[in-house]
């Protein structure tokens, strides 16, 4: 275990450090964690590091999906700091959906439909499919029809990004094909297990955005953040053990931020800078990875 100058934690292990191969990046789900993920990605790309694969859940899926669809990290940051992003939470029918959801009306699973977010994505990258991404991309979702967590590697990009970001209750489950899908971060907040058997990849970089929340423990938001953190930590611990068994190298980096809120541009900028600092503080790690790839 190493500790960088910004206080982020780094865990790295490899049973075969001489093996050559590609590098994968996986970004976790975190409430408004896309700010810090975008800053971290900017630092990685500025270092010259190339990826064989990118994966993510929720906020990580949003950043990874847009990046592999062709948006630069700098464009991502510009997009996330635009006031237009707030329109996602200003749907005209939201109060009616909230009432119908509370009364258990059939077909009403969230306050927001997510169509504004989908339009925002498609305005940036067009109507694309996941399998067209470069580098390759995957994300996690909850499959409500089959009652399981799924890692998706093909299908309509914008639809699945919205689904992976659809926090239960806040956003409605997204209908894709004959199924309905919800937030991938609920059951698989860091989707990299499917990469452990990929012979193209020797190292997986995991970026974890964690909220150092000062919210009261028993407030709704504070309890939600802490519950997500507890579940994520246990899932990540189990996956880390599996990676060790599969003889894959993991580099785990953590960025701690105060939880940004919608409309708080300065908090978003601070989170971006925190993610950027995490990447820059580990420049020696990226240099070694470039040499090994």
C-alpha positions as CSV (number, residue, x, y, z in Angstrom):
1,X,0.0,0.0,0.0
2,X,1.4,3.4,-1.0
3,X,0.1,6.8,-0.2
4,X,0.5,9.7,-2.6
5,X,0.9,13.3,-1.8
6,X,-2.8,14.1,-2.2
7,X,-3.7,11.4,0.2
8,X,-5.2,9.0,-2.3
9,X,-4.5,5.3,-1.7
10,X,-2.8,3.1,-4.2
11,X,-2.7,-0.6,-4.1
12,X,-0.7,-2.5,-6.7
13,X,0.1,-6.2,-7.0
14,X,1.2,-8.5,-9.8
15,X,2.4,-12.1,-9.6
16,X,4.0,-11.7,-13.1
17,X,5.4,-8.2,-13.3
18,X,7.3,-9.0,-16.5
19,X,4.3,-9.8,-18.6
20,X,3.6,-7.3,-21.4
21,X,0.1,-6.4,-22.5
22,X,-2.6,-3.7,-22.6
23,X,-4.0,-1.4,-19.9
24,X,-7.6,-1.2,-18.9
25,X,-9.3,1.7,-17.0
26,X,-12.3,1.1,-14.8
27,X,-14.2,4.0,-13.1
28,X,-16.6,3.5,-10.3
29,X,-20.1,4.7,-9.6
30,X,-20.2,7.8,-7.3
31,X,-22.8,10.5,-6.8
32,X,-21.8,13.2,-9.3
33,X,-18.4,11.5,-9.5
34,X,-18.1,12.3,-13.2
35,X,-16.3,15.6,-12.3
36,X,-13.4,13.8,-10.5
37,X,-13.4,11.0,-13.1
38,X,-13.0,13.5,-15.9
39,X,-10.1,15.3,-14.2
40,X,-8.4,11.9,-13.6
41,X,-8.9,10.9,-17.2
42,X,-7.4,14.2,-18.3
43,X,-4.3,13.5,-16.2
44,X,-3.9,10.0,-17.6
45,X,-4.2,11.1,-21.2
46,X,-1.9,14.0,-20.7
47,X,0.7,11.5,-19.5
48,X,0.5,9.6,-22.8
49,X,-1.1,6.5,-21.3
50,X,-3.1,4.4,-23.8
51,X,-6.0,2.1,-23.0
52,X,-7.0,-1.3,-24.4
53,X,-10.4,-1.1,-22.7
54,X,-12.5,1.3,-20.6
55,X,-15.3,0.3,-18.3
56,X,-17.5,2.1,-15.8
57,X,-20.7,2.2,-13.7
58,X,-23.0,5.1,-13.4
59,X,-20.8,8.3,-13.3
60,X,-17.9,6.1,-14.5
61,X,-20.1,4.9,-17.4
62,X,-21.0,8.4,-18.4
63,X,-17.3,9.5,-18.5
64,X,-16.0,6.3,-20.1
65,X,-18.8,6.1,-22.7
66,X,-18.4,9.6,-23.9
67,X,-14.6,9.3,-24.0
68,X,-14.6,6.1,-26.0
69,X,-17.1,7.7,-28.3
70,X,-14.6,10.4,-29.2
71,X,-14.9,13.2,-26.7
72,X,-11.6,14.4,-25.2
73,X,-11.3,14.8,-21.5
74,X,-11.2,18.6,-21.9
75,X,-14.4,18.5,-23.8
76,X,-15.9,16.3,-21.1
77,X,-15.0,18.9,-18.5
78,X,-16.5,21.7,-20.5
79,X,-19.7,19.7,-20.9
80,X,-20.0,18.9,-17.2
81,X,-19.5,22.5,-16.2
82,X,-22.1,23.8,-18.6
83,X,-25.5,25.0,-17.1
84,X,-27.3,22.8,-19.6
85,X,-26.4,19.8,-17.4
86,X,-28.9,21.0,-14.8
87,X,-31.7,20.6,-17.3
88,X,-31.5,16.9,-16.6
89,X,-33.2,17.7,-13.3
90,X,-35.8,20.1,-14.7
91,X,-38.3,17.9,-16.5
92,X,-41.8,19.4,-16.7
93,X,-43.6,16.2,-15.7
94,X,-41.3,15.4,-12.8
95,X,-43.8,16.4,-10.0
96,X,-46.5,14.2,-11.6
97,X,-44.2,11.3,-11.9
98,X,-43.1,11.7,-8.3
99,X,-46.8,11.5,-7.2
100,X,-47.5,8.5,-9.3
101,X,-44.4,6.8,-8.1
102,X,-45.4,7.3,-4.5
103,X,-48.8,6.0,-5.1
104,X,-47.4,2.8,-6.8
105,X,-48.8,3.6,-10.3
106,X,-47.8,1.0,-12.8
107,X,-44.9,2.0,-15.1
108,X,-43.7,4.9,-12.9
109,X,-40.3,4.0,-11.4
110,X,-38.6,7.4,-11.0
111,X,-39.1,11.1,-10.9
112,X,-37.1,11.9,-14.0
113,X,-37.4,10.0,-17.4
114,X,-33.8,10.5,-18.4
115,X,-34.6,11.7,-21.9
116,X,-32.9,15.0,-21.4
117,X,-29.7,13.3,-20.4
118,X,-30.0,11.0,-23.4
119,X,-30.5,13.9,-25.8
120,X,-27.5,15.7,-24.3
121,X,-25.3,12.6,-24.9
122,X,-26.6,12.2,-28.5
123,X,-26.1,15.9,-29.2
124,X,-22.4,15.4,-28.4
125,X,-21.6,12.0,-30.0
126,X,-24.6,11.2,-32.2
127,X,-26.6,7.9,-32.2
128,X,-23.9,5.4,-31.6
129,X,-23.5,1.8,-30.4
130,X,-21.2,0.5,-27.7
131,X,-19.4,-1.9,-30.0
132,X,-18.2,1.0,-32.1
133,X,-16.2,2.5,-29.2
134,X,-12.5,3.1,-29.5
135,X,-11.0,1.8,-27.3
136,X,-13.5,-0.8,-26.5
137,X,-16.0,0.0,-23.7
138,X,-18.3,-1.7,-21.3
139,X,-20.6,-0.7,-18.5
140,X,-22.8,-2.2,-15.8
141,X,-26.5,-2.1,-15.4
142,X,-29.2,-3.8,-13.3
143,X,-31.4,-6.0,-15.5
144,X,-34.8,-5.9,-13.8
145,X,-36.4,-8.4,-16.1
146,X,-33.9,-11.1,-15.4
147,X,-33.1,-9.9,-11.9
148,X,-29.4,-9.7,-12.3
149,X,-26.5,-7.4,-12.7
150,X,-25.1,-7.3,-16.3
151,X,-22.0,-6.0,-18.0
152,X,-23.0,-4.6,-21.4
153,X,-20.6,-4.5,-24.3
154,X,-23.0,-3.9,-27.2
155,X,-26.2,-2.0,-27.8
156,X,-27.3,1.7,-28.1
157,X,-24.7,3.8,-26.3
158,X,-26.8,6.7,-25.0
159,X,-29.6,4.4,-23.7
160,X,-27.3,2.2,-21.7
161,X,-25.3,5.1,-20.3
162,X,-28.6,6.7,-19.0
163,X,-29.6,3.3,-17.6
164,X,-26.3,2.9,-15.8
165,X,-26.8,6.4,-14.3
166,X,-30.4,5.9,-13.4
167,X,-30.4,6.1,-9.6
168,X,-33.4,4.1,-8.4
169,X,-36.3,6.3,-7.5
170,X,-34.7,9.4,-8.9
171,X,-34.6,8.2,-12.5
172,X,-37.1,5.8,-14.1
173,X,-35.9,2.4,-15.3
174,X,-34.8,2.7,-18.9
175,X,-36.6,0.5,-21.4
176,X,-34.2,-1.0,-24.0
177,X,-35.5,-3.7,-26.3
178,X,-37.8,-5.9,-24.2
179,X,-36.1,-5.2,-20.9
180,X,-35.8,-2.5,-18.3
181,X,-32.5,-1.4,-16.7
182,X,-31.4,0.6,-13.7
183,X,-28.3,2.0,-12.1
184,X,-25.3,-0.3,-12.6
185,X,-23.7,1.0,-9.4
186,X,-26.3,-0.7,-7.2
187,X,-24.8,-4.2,-7.7
188,X,-21.6,-3.7,-9.7
189,X,-20.1,-0.3,-8.8
190,X,-16.7,-1.2,-10.4
191,X,-17.2,-3.5,-13.4
192,X,-13.9,-5.1,-14.1
193,X,-14.4,-8.8,-13.4
194,X,-15.1,-9.6,-17.1
195,X,-11.6,-8.2,-17.9
196,X,-9.8,-10.7,-15.7
197,X,-9.8,-13.4,-18.4
198,X,-8.9,-11.0,-21.2
199,X,-5.4,-12.0,-22.4
200,X,-4.9,-8.6,-24.1
201,X,-4.9,-6.9,-20.7
202,X,-2.1,-7.2,-18.1
203,X,-3.0,-4.2,-15.9
204,X,-6.3,-2.7,-14.7
205,X,-6.3,0.8,-13.3
206,X,-9.2,1.4,-11.0
207,X,-10.3,4.9,-10.1
208,X,-12.5,5.2,-7.1
209,X,-14.2,8.5,-6.3
210,X,-15.3,8.6,-2.7
211,X,-17.3,11.4,-1.0
212,X,-15.9,12.8,2.2
213,X,-19.4,13.9,3.1
214,X,-20.1,16.1,6.2
215,X,-23.8,15.3,5.9
216,X,-25.4,14.0,9.1
217,X,-25.3,10.3,9.2
218,X,-29.1,10.0,9.5
219,X,-30.0,12.5,6.8
220,X,-31.3,10.9,3.6
221,X,-28.4,12.1,1.5
222,X,-25.8,11.2,4.1
223,X,-27.2,7.7,4.7
224,X,-27.4,7.2,0.9
225,X,-23.8,8.1,0.4
226,X,-22.6,5.9,3.3
227,X,-24.7,2.9,2.3
228,X,-23.3,3.1,-1.3
229,X,-19.8,3.3,0.1
230,X,-20.3,0.3,2.4
231,X,-21.7,-1.9,-0.4
232,X,-19.0,-0.8,-2.9
233,X,-16.2,-1.5,-0.5
234,X,-17.3,-5.0,0.1
235,X,-17.8,-5.8,-3.6
236,X,-14.4,-4.3,-4.5
237,X,-12.7,-6.3,-1.8
238,X,-14.1,-9.5,-3.2
239,X,-13.2,-8.6,-6.8
240,X,-9.7,-7.7,-5.7
241,X,-9.2,-11.2,-4.3
242,X,-10.5,-12.7,-7.5
243,X,-8.0,-10.6,-9.5
244,X,-5.2,-11.9,-7.3
245,X,-6.3,-15.4,-8.1
246,X,-6.5,-14.6,-11.8
247,X,-2.9,-13.2,-11.6
248,X,-3.9,-9.7,-12.9
249,X,-2.2,-6.5,-11.9
250,X,-4.4,-4.0,-10.3
251,X,-3.6,-0.3,-9.5
252,X,-6.3,1.2,-7.3
253,X,-6.4,5.0,-6.9
254,X,-8.8,6.9,-4.8
255,X,-9.9,10.5,-5.1
256,X,-11.8,11.9,-2.1
257,X,-14.1,14.9,-2.8
258,X,-16.9,16.7,-1.1
259,X,-20.0,15.6,-2.9
260,X,-20.7,18.1,-5.6
261,X,-24.3,19.3,-5.9
262,X,-26.3,20.2,-9.1
263,X,-25.6,23.8,-9.9
264,X,-22.5,24.2,-7.7
265,X,-20.0,24.9,-10.4
266,X,-17.1,25.7,-8.0
267,X,-17.6,22.3,-6.2
268,X,-17.5,20.6,-9.6
269,X,-14.2,22.4,-10.5
270,X,-12.7,21.4,-7.1
271,X,-13.6,17.7,-7.8
272,X,-12.1,17.9,-11.3
273,X,-8.9,19.3,-9.9
274,X,-8.8,16.6,-7.2
275,X,-9.1,13.9,-9.9
276,X,-6.4,15.6,-11.9
277,X,-4.1,15.7,-8.9
278,X,-4.6,12.0,-8.3
279,X,-3.4,11.3,-11.8
280,X,-0.5,13.7,-11.8
281,X,0.7,12.6,-8.3
282,X,1.3,9.1,-9.8
283,X,3.1,10.1,-13.0
284,X,5.9,7.6,-12.2
285,X,3.3,4.8,-12.3
286,X,2.1,5.8,-15.7
287,X,5.6,6.0,-17.0
288,X,6.2,2.4,-15.9
289,X,3.0,1.3,-17.5
290,X,3.9,2.9,-20.8
291,X,7.2,1.0,-20.8
292,X,5.5,-2.3,-20.0
293,X,2.7,-2.0,-22.6
